[in-house]
Amino acid sequence: MQSSINPANGALLAQLPLHDDAEVDRSLTAASAAQKSWRKVPVADRCNLLSTMAQVLRANKTDYARLITLEIGKPITESLAEIEKCAVTCDFYAAKAPEFLADEIIPSNASQSGVCFDPLGVVLAIMPWNYPFWQFFRFAAPALAAGNGAILKHAANVPQCAVAIEQAMVQAGCPEGLMRSLLIGSGKVAGMIADDRIAAVTLTGSTQVGQIVAAQAGQALKKQVLELGGSDPFIVLADADIPAAAAMAVKSRYINVGQSCVNAKRFIVEDSVYDAFTAAFIAGVKALKIGDPMDPETQIGPMARANLRDELHDQVVRSINDGAVCALGGAPLDREGSWYAPTVLTDVTPDHTSFREELFGPVASIIRARDADHAVALANQTEFGLGASVWTQDMGAARALMRQIDAGAVFINGMVASDARLPFGGIKKSGYGRELGEYGIREFTNMKTFWIGPAQ
């Protein structure tokens, strides 16, 4: 059984039975057959499914958002925004997929030559709990438009979301069998990756799980896209607009209760504005409203699971023992469920746990930098490379620094976020491959060269 537990109070919401080996086998066979037909459907007609999917998401937005909040504790306003983002992404690919997948003509000595984009087959999507709808549709909208099928293996703590996603796809008119959500344990994943009916794998999750899945997919010689952990730097230079930077820093750290790979986690601040930024940041954190995640006014709800809260607290304790100063919070909240106080650690250095490790929860680390060059060096002093943010009023300097930062995305005077129009992904131990944009839709295609000589 997979249990759905409300992290706000620890109550059991539902228990769903796991799919057995026979059902997994039937699902893979059905997906493989459905995809062989789906790939023959013209791209424009495939896009009609995405347009309808956007309508279904918006029509059921309140119910889907409520389900997200019940299962992971995300504030309801953020859950509503998550569903809308899924719909926007479906609309985007419905409009742009024909352009992105059109043959590219490349001049050569042939009568005609170039590249066409054929689907790979059925893709296994191993998805996390923190954005249970978005993580799936971020992959599925472009993958389905490209002619692929999808098998979803969702996180064990969001089984109701997993089922709701499949039901939404059926409601939108997805061909029977083309997409299936399987409730299975992690022990079944290796066998599915090795199965010939699975053509490729996409994973969003921890670096540790990514290493396991990469090894399994590599052994099977199957394409992978991995979006893994992050310890994103948020660099504040001396000439930055400090009130604006601090306000966005609070949002960037504490959105989704700090449980996102692209949350800003390490706030690297130039020495001359360190005190001013820290004061403004702490004031912003103190103003956050903690409460019932179903209340539209709530900004901080519970963490998704008790074990995640406990792991985070251990990291905070070790950081303080390392020498970091706890300026705010630093402990679980005295409530039923999985609550943790919004926490700010100051005077953090590269020797501290909160600098070296990813802290997946509502804890911010503020680090002092001597100057801009030192800030970039600190930003790069990590095994991760997902996103980064730089705050300055000197656009020339910002562009120069942008090229020096090891990350898949750098945002200047803005919060790192995914956008359907732009490619998204990381480097180093944050993974490889790209989702979204024109690059993302091509990840699960065979970029096939064609060369046509003169008729004989």
C-alpha positions as CSV (number, residue, x, y, z in Angstrom):
1,M,0.0,0.0,0.0
2,Q,1.0,3.6,-0.5
3,S,-0.1,5.9,2.2
4,S,-1.2,9.5,1.7
5,I,-0.6,11.5,4.9
6,N,-1.4,15.1,5.6
7,P,1.8,16.7,6.9
8,A,-0.1,19.5,8.5
9,N,-1.5,17.2,11.2
10,G,-0.2,13.7,10.5
11,A,-3.6,12.3,9.6
12,L,-4.0,9.4,7.2
13,L,-5.8,10.6,4.1
14,A,-5.9,7.4,2.1
15,Q,-4.1,4.1,1.4
16,L,-3.8,3.0,-2.2
17,P,-2.8,-0.5,-3.3
18,L,0.4,-1.0,-5.2
19,H,0.3,-2.3,-8.8
20,D,1.6,-5.9,-9.1
21,D,4.0,-7.2,-11.6
22,A,1.2,-8.4,-13.9
23,E,-0.3,-4.9,-14.0
24,V,3.1,-3.3,-14.7
25,D,3.6,-5.8,-17.6
26,R,0.2,-5.0,-19.0
27,S,0.8,-1.3,-18.7
28,L,4.2,-1.5,-20.5
29,T,2.7,-3.5,-23.3
30,A,-0.2,-1.1,-23.7
31,A,2.0,1.9,-23.7
32,S,4.3,0.5,-26.3
33,A,1.4,-0.4,-28.6
34,A,-0.3,3.0,-28.1
35,Q,3.0,4.9,-28.7
36,K,3.5,3.1,-32.0
37,S,0.2,4.5,-33.2
38,W,0.7,7.9,-31.5
39,R,4.0,8.6,-33.3
40,K,2.1,8.4,-36.7
41,V,-0.4,11.1,-35.6
42,P,0.5,14.5,-37.2
43,V,2.2,16.9,-34.7
44,A,-0.6,19.4,-35.1
45,D,-3.2,16.7,-34.1
46,R,-1.0,15.7,-31.1
47,C,-1.1,19.3,-30.0
48,N,-4.8,19.2,-29.8
49,L,-4.4,16.8,-26.8
50,L,-2.3,19.4,-25.1
51,S,-4.8,22.2,-25.7
52,T,-7.6,20.0,-24.2
53,M,-5.2,19.1,-21.3
54,A,-4.8,22.8,-20.4
55,Q,-8.6,23.1,-20.3
56,V,-9.0,20.1,-18.1
57,L,-6.3,21.4,-15.7
58,R,-8.0,24.8,-15.4
59,A,-11.5,23.4,-15.1
60,N,-10.3,21.2,-12.1
61,K,-7.7,23.6,-10.7
62,T,-9.3,24.0,-7.3
63,D,-9.6,20.2,-6.7
64,Y,-6.1,19.5,-8.0
65,A,-4.6,22.3,-5.9
66,R,-6.4,21.1,-2.8
67,L,-5.0,17.6,-3.3
68,I,-1.5,18.9,-3.6
69,T,-1.8,20.9,-0.4
70,L,-3.4,18.0,1.5
71,E,-0.6,15.6,0.4
72,I,2.5,17.8,0.8
73,G,1.4,20.8,2.9
74,K,2.2,23.4,0.2
75,P,0.3,26.7,0.8
76,I,-2.9,26.6,-1.3
77,T,-2.0,29.8,-3.3
78,E,1.2,28.1,-4.5
79,S,-0.7,24.9,-5.4
80,L,-3.1,26.9,-7.5
81,A,-0.2,28.6,-9.2
82,E,1.4,25.2,-9.9
83,I,-1.7,23.9,-11.8
84,E,-1.9,27.1,-13.8
85,K,1.7,26.8,-14.7
86,C,1.0,23.2,-16.0
87,A,-1.8,24.6,-18.1
88,V,0.4,27.4,-19.5
89,T,3.0,24.9,-20.5
90,C,0.5,22.7,-22.3
91,D,-0.7,25.8,-24.2
92,F,2.8,26.8,-25.0
93,Y,3.7,23.4,-26.6
94,A,0.4,23.2,-28.3
95,A,1.3,26.3,-30.1
96,K,5.0,25.8,-30.6
97,A,5.6,22.1,-31.0
98,P,5.0,22.1,-34.8
99,E,7.7,24.7,-35.2
100,F,10.1,23.0,-32.8
101,L,9.7,19.6,-34.4
102,A,9.8,20.8,-38.1
103,D,12.5,19.4,-40.3
104,E,15.7,21.5,-40.3
105,I,17.1,21.9,-43.8
106,I,20.9,22.0,-43.8
107,P,22.6,22.7,-47.2
108,S,25.1,20.1,-48.4
109,N,26.0,18.5,-51.6
110,A,22.6,16.6,-51.7
111,S,19.5,17.7,-53.4
112,Q,18.1,18.1,-49.9
113,S,19.5,17.3,-46.5
114,G,18.9,18.1,-42.8
115,V,17.6,16.8,-39.6
116,C,14.2,15.4,-38.6
117,F,13.0,14.7,-35.1
118,D,11.5,11.2,-34.5
119,P,10.1,10.1,-31.1
120,L,12.1,7.6,-29.0
121,G,9.2,5.6,-27.6
122,V,7.9,5.2,-24.1
123,V,9.7,7.3,-21.5
124,L,9.8,6.3,-17.8
125,A,9.2,9.4,-15.7
126,I,10.4,9.1,-12.1
127,M,9.1,12.2,-10.4
128,P,9.3,13.8,-6.9
129,W,6.7,15.1,-4.6
130,N,7.5,18.7,-4.2
131,Y,5.7,19.9,-7.4
132,P,3.7,16.8,-8.0
133,F,1.7,18.0,-11.1
134,W,4.3,20.4,-12.5
135,Q,7.2,18.0,-12.5
136,F,5.1,15.6,-14.6
137,F,3.6,18.1,-17.1
138,R,7.0,19.8,-17.5
139,F,8.2,16.5,-19.0
140,A,5.0,15.2,-20.5
141,A,3.8,18.2,-22.5
142,P,6.8,18.3,-24.8
143,A,7.4,14.5,-24.7
144,L,3.8,13.7,-25.8
145,A,3.9,16.4,-28.5
146,A,7.0,14.8,-29.9
147,G,5.2,11.5,-30.2
148,N,6.4,9.6,-27.1
149,G,4.4,7.7,-24.5
150,A,4.8,8.1,-20.8
151,I,4.9,5.8,-17.7
152,L,4.8,7.8,-14.4
153,K,6.5,6.4,-11.3
154,H,5.6,9.1,-8.8
155,A,6.9,9.7,-5.2
156,A,5.4,7.4,-2.6
157,N,3.9,10.2,-0.5
158,V,1.7,11.6,-3.4
159,P,-0.3,8.6,-4.6
160,Q,-3.5,10.6,-4.9
161,C,-1.8,13.2,-7.1
162,A,-0.4,10.4,-9.2
163,V,-3.8,8.9,-9.7
164,A,-5.4,12.3,-10.4
165,I,-2.8,13.0,-13.1
166,E,-3.7,9.9,-15.0
167,Q,-7.4,10.6,-14.6
168,A,-6.8,14.1,-16.0
169,M,-5.0,12.7,-19.0
170,V,-7.9,10.3,-19.7
171,Q,-10.4,13.2,-19.3
172,A,-8.4,15.2,-21.9
173,G,-8.7,12.3,-24.4
174,C,-5.2,10.8,-24.2
175,P,-5.2,7.6,-26.2
176,E,-5.8,4.5,-24.1
177,G,-2.5,3.2,-22.7
178,L,-0.3,6.0,-23.9
179,M,0.2,7.4,-20.4
180,R,-0.1,5.4,-17.2
181,S,0.6,6.2,-13.6
182,L,2.0,3.1,-11.8
183,L,2.0,2.9,-8.0
184,I,5.1,0.8,-7.4
185,G,8.0,0.7,-5.0
186,S,11.5,1.9,-5.9
187,G,12.6,-1.8,-6.1
188,K,10.7,-2.1,-9.4
189,V,12.4,0.7,-11.1
190,A,15.6,-1.1,-12.2
191,G,13.6,-3.8,-14.0
192,M,11.5,-1.2,-15.8
193,I,14.5,0.7,-17.0
194,A,16.0,-2.6,-18.3
195,D,12.8,-3.5,-20.1
196,D,12.9,-3.2,-23.9
197,R,9.5,-1.5,-23.9
198,I,11.0,1.5,-22.1
199,A,13.1,3.7,-24.5
200,A,14.4,6.4,-22.1
201,V,14.2,7.7,-18.6
202,T,13.7,11.1,-17.0
203,L,14.2,11.7,-13.3
204,T,13.8,14.7,-11.1
205,G,15.1,14.0,-7.6
206,S,18.1,13.8,-5.3
207,T,21.7,13.5,-6.6
208,Q,22.0,10.1,-4.8
209,V,19.0,8.7,-6.6
210,G,20.2,10.2,-9.8
211,Q,23.4,8.3,-9.6
212,I,21.6,5.1,-9.2
213,V,19.2,5.7,-12.0
214,A,22.0,6.9,-14.3
215,A,23.9,3.7,-13.7
216,Q,20.9,1.6,-14.4
217,A,20.0,3.5,-17.6
218,G,23.6,3.5,-18.6
219,Q,23.8,-0.2,-18.3
220,A,20.8,-0.5,-20.6
221,L,22.2,2.2,-22.9
222,K,19.1,4.3,-22.6
223,K,18.8,8.1,-22.9
224,Q,18.4,9.9,-19.6
225,V,17.5,13.4,-18.5
226,L,18.4,14.1,-14.8
227,E,17.3,17.2,-12.8
228,L,18.9,16.7,-9.4
229,G,19.8,18.6,-6.3
230,G,20.9,22.2,-6.0
231,S,22.5,24.6,-3.6
232,D,21.8,27.7,-5.6
233,P,23.8,30.9,-4.8
234,F,22.0,34.3,-4.6
235,I,24.8,36.9,-5.0
236,V,24.2,40.4,-3.7
237,L,26.8,42.9,-4.9
238,A,27.5,46.3,-3.2
239,D,25.6,48.3,-5.7
240,A,22.4,46.2,-5.6
241,D,19.0,47.5,-4.6
242,I,19.1,46.0,-1.2
243,P,15.4,46.3,-0.3
244,A,14.4,44.7,-3.6
245,A,17.1,42.0,-3.3
246,A,16.1,41.1,0.2
247,A,12.4,40.9,-0.6
248,M,13.0,38.6,-3.5
249,A,15.6,36.6,-1.5
250,V,12.9,35.8,1.1
251,K,10.5,34.6,-1.6
252,S,13.2,32.7,-3.4
253,R,14.2,30.8,-0.3
254,Y,10.9,30.1,1.4
255,I,8.5,29.4,-1.5
256,N,7.2,25.8,-1.3
257,V,8.5,25.9,2.3
258,G,12.0,25.9,0.9
259,Q,11.6,22.5,-0.7
260,S,12.7,23.0,-4.3
261,C,15.9,22.3,-6.2
262,V,16.0,25.8,-7.4
263,N,15.2,27.6,-4.2
264,A,18.0,30.0,-3.4
265,K,19.9,28.5,-0.6
266,R,23.3,30.3,-0.1
267,F,23.0,34.1,0.1
268,I,26.5,35.4,-0.8
269,V,26.6,39.1,0.1
270,E,29.4,41.6,-0.5
271,D,30.9,42.8,2.7
272,S,29.9,46.5,2.5
273,V,26.1,45.6,2.3
274,Y,26.2,42.4,4.3
275,D,24.7,43.9,7.5
276,A,22.0,45.9,5.7
277,F,20.9,42.9,3.5
278,T,20.9,40.6,6.5
279,A,18.7,42.9,8.6
280,A,16.2,43.4,5.7
281,F,16.2,39.7,5.0
282,I,15.5,38.7,8.6
283,A,12.7,41.3,8.8
284,G,11.2,39.8,5.7
285,V,11.4,36.2,7.1
286,K,9.8,37.3,10.4
287,A,6.9,38.8,8.5
288,L,6.0,35.4,6.8
289,K,2.7,34.0,7.9
290,I,2.9,30.5,9.2
291,G,-0.4,28.6,9.4
292,D,-3.0,26.4,7.9
293,P,-1.8,25.7,4.3
294,M,-5.4,25.8,3.1
295,D,-5.6,29.4,4.2
296,P,-4.9,31.7,1.2
297,E,-3.0,34.1,3.5
298,T,-0.5,31.4,4.6
299,Q,3.0,31.6,3.3
300,I,4.7,28.8,5.3
301,G,3.0,25.4,5.8
302,P,4.5,22.2,7.1
303,M,7.3,20.3,5.4
304,A,6.2,17.3,3.3
305,R,7.3,14.6,5.7
306,A,8.5,14.2,9.3
307,N,11.7,12.5,8.3
308,L,12.6,15.4,6.0
309,R,12.0,17.8,8.9
310,D,14.2,15.7,11.1
311,E,17.0,15.5,8.5
312,L,16.9,19.3,8.1
313,H,17.1,19.9,11.8
314,D,20.2,17.7,12.0
315,Q,21.8,19.8,9.3
316,V,21.0,23.0,11.2
317,V,22.4,21.6,14.4
318,R,25.6,20.5,12.7
319,S,25.9,24.0,11.1
320,I,25.6,25.7,14.4
321,N,28.1,23.4,15.9
322,D,30.4,24.2,12.9
323,G,30.2,27.9,13.9
324,A,27.2,29.3,12.0
325,V,25.1,31.8,14.0
326,C,21.4,31.0,14.3
327,A,19.8,34.5,13.9
328,L,16.2,33.2,13.6
329,G,14.4,29.9,14.1
330,G,16.5,26.8,14.3
331,A,14.1,24.3,15.6
332,P,10.9,22.3,14.7
333,L,7.7,24.1,15.6
334,D,5.6,22.7,18.5
335,R,2.7,21.6,16.4
336,E,1.2,18.3,15.2
337,G,2.6,17.4,11.8
338,S,5.9,18.2,10.1
339,W,6.5,21.9,10.9
340,Y,9.9,23.7,11.0
341,A,10.5,27.3,11.9
342,P,11.7,29.6,9.1
343,T,15.4,29.8,10.0
344,V,18.3,32.1,9.1
345,L,21.9,31.2,9.6
346,T,24.5,33.9,9.4
347,D,28.3,34.1,9.3
348,V,28.2,30.9,7.3
349,T,31.5,29.8,5.7
350,P,32.5,27.0,3.3
351,D,33.5,24.9,6.3
352,H,29.9,24.7,7.6
353,T,27.4,22.0,6.8
354,S,24.8,24.5,5.5
355,F,27.3,25.6,2.9
356,R,28.5,22.2,1.8
357,E,25.2,20.3,1.8
358,E,21.8,21.1,0.2
359,L,19.3,22.1,2.8
360,F,15.9,21.1,1.5
361,G,13.6,23.2,3.7
362,P,13.0,26.6,5.2
363,V,16.6,27.4,6.2
364,A,18.7,30.2,4.7
365,S,22.5,30.6,4.9
366,I,24.0,34.0,4.6
367,I,27.7,34.2,3.6
368,R,30.0,37.2,3.5
369,A,32.1,37.9,0.4
370,R,35.0,40.3,0.1
371,D,34.2,41.5,-3.3
372,A,32.5,40.3,-6.6
373,D,35.3,38.0,-7.6
374,H,35.2,36.3,-4.1
375,A,31.4,36.0,-4.4
376,V,31.7,34.1,-7.7
377,A,34.4,31.9,-6.2
378,L,32.1,31.1,-3.3
379,A,29.2,30.5,-5.6
380,N,31.2,27.9,-7.5
381,Q,32.5,26.2,-4.4
382,T,29.9,23.5,-4.5
383,E,29.2,20.2,-6.2
384,F,26.0,21.5,-7.6
385,G,25.3,23.6,-10.6
386,L,21.5,24.2,-11.1
387,G,20.7,27.9,-10.9
388,A,22.1,31.2,-9.6
389,S,20.9,34.7,-9.1
390,V,23.0,37.9,-9.2
391,W,21.9,41.3,-7.9
392,T,23.6,44.4,-9.2
393,Q,22.8,47.6,-11.1
394,D,25.8,47.3,-13.3
395,M,24.6,45.2,-16.3
396,G,28.0,45.1,-17.9
397,A,29.5,43.5,-14.7
398,A,26.5,41.2,-14.4
399,R,26.9,39.8,-17.9
400,A,30.6,39.2,-17.2
401,L,29.9,37.5,-13.9
402,M,27.1,35.4,-15.5
403,R,29.7,33.7,-17.8
404,Q,31.9,32.8,-14.8
405,I,29.2,31.1,-12.7
406,D,28.9,27.3,-12.9
407,A,25.1,26.8,-13.4
408,G,22.5,25.8,-15.9
409,A,20.8,29.1,-15.5
410,V,21.8,32.5,-14.2
411,F,19.1,35.2,-13.4
412,I,20.1,38.8,-13.1
413,N,18.0,40.8,-10.6
414,G,15.4,38.1,-10.6
415,M,14.5,34.8,-8.9
416,V,15.5,31.6,-10.5
417,A,12.4,29.8,-11.9
418,S,11.5,27.5,-14.7
419,D,9.7,28.9,-17.7
420,A,8.2,26.9,-20.6
421,R,9.9,29.2,-23.1
422,L,13.4,28.6,-21.8
423,P,15.6,25.5,-21.4
424,F,16.0,24.3,-17.8
425,G,18.6,21.9,-16.3
426,G,21.9,21.8,-14.5
427,I,25.5,20.8,-14.6
428,K,27.9,19.0,-12.2
429,K,25.9,17.0,-9.6
430,S,22.8,18.8,-10.5
431,G,22.3,16.6,-13.5
432,Y,22.3,16.8,-17.3
433,G,20.0,17.3,-20.2
434,R,17.4,20.0,-20.6
435,E,13.7,20.3,-20.2
436,L,11.4,23.0,-21.6
437,G,11.9,25.4,-24.5
438,E,12.9,24.2,-28.0
439,Y,15.9,22.2,-26.5
440,G,13.7,20.3,-24.1
441,I,11.2,19.0,-26.6
442,R,14.1,17.5,-28.6
443,E,15.7,15.6,-25.7
444,F,13.4,12.5,-26.2
445,T,13.7,12.5,-30.0
446,N,16.0,10.8,-32.5
447,M,17.7,13.7,-34.2
448,K,17.9,11.9,-37.5
449,T,20.1,13.1,-40.3
450,F,18.6,12.8,-43.8
451,W,20.4,13.1,-47.1
452,I,18.5,12.9,-50.4
453,G,20.4,12.6,-53.6
454,P,19.1,13.3,-57.1
455,A,16.5,11.0,-58.5
456,Q,18.0,8.2,-60.7
